[in-house]
């Protein structure tokens, strides 16, 4: 297990990290710059959102070169339409797509609801939904079958996760099967403009994450309504985050709240994850259970 990209490599190999439209493994399979290019660049988890613009442009060219986009619907206001690609089965209604700042990729069987404002570079992966009135800018990727709303800037959501309500998510990375409750927001900039320090599992200390860093949340974690994430917060896997005031900057895996945290009991955690997965027509697998038990036992 590689701790340098904690918490995301707790539950996946580096090759299955999504940066741009595709995971590193998918890039390699399609003959693009893959493992040998991206893995040396992704040294810390915040590099995922910091490198997302470059990766989005690369993947856009890879996926669209020599192909024709589906027509842009007449109700959509498109700026630089030559930089917009829409896959078959995508539904877009009365939204604004501005691709003058970078390409916009709209995946198959996605929905972009009315009133959404999107500036590229941007990717909406297969089956994902942008809810009405959403504002998205900066290099942002919404992974497969995720649901998003509110305001999102320069962030990557891996897949099957929900940020479906108002609230700000900026300079952040969200794993799979996460849920951010209504009104959840993160800080990505210190109020004295000093460098942000984030928890580094490999060294066991806080290290510089650059001028801006928001929320880094591992798989299967959730936040209650109106949660306020501190600048450069790292959340492990399978956490239920709730409490008063700003969160701590590091919330270990299997946390239950962050005030007098008694821990998330394993069997309850597995039941809850299975319930969340069934919302999206899936179920917890034996492989996932084995992986989560291993992480839990190593705490």
Number of C-alpha atoms within 10 A of each C-alpha: 11 14 17 16 22 23 25 27 19 21 20 14 13 20 17 16 22 25 30 29 30 24 21 24 18 18 24 16 11 13 9 16 17 17 17 10 12 18 13 8 12 19 13 14 24 23 17 24 29 21 17 24 22 15 24 26 21 17 24 23 13 16 15 15 9 8 8 10 15 14 12 17 14 10 12 16 16 19 15 15 16 12 20 26 22 22 19 14 15 19 18 21 18 17 21 20 24 23 21 17 16 21 27 30 27 28 23 18 17 25 22 25 19 18 17 22 21 23 22 25 30 34 26 26 24 21 21 27 25 27 20 21 17 22 21 27 19 21 30 32 32 30 30 23 22 27 23 25 24 23 19 27 19 24 30 30 27 28 24 23 29 23 27 21 20 20 21 20 27 25 27 29 28 29 26 23 23 28 24 24 21 18 18 21 25 23 22 22 20 16 8 6 9 11 15 20 20 24 21 21 17 12 10 9 10 15 14 14 19 16 13 22 30 29 26 26 28 27 27 28 26 22 23 17 17 18 22 22 25 22 24 30 25 29 31 23 28 28 26 23 24 22 18 11 11 15 22 16 18 19 22 18 25 26 22 21 20 20 13 8 14 11 15 18 12 16 11 10 19 19 11 15 19 16 15 20 16 12 9 13 8 11 14 16 10 9 8 13 16 11 14 21 13 12 16 16 8 7 8
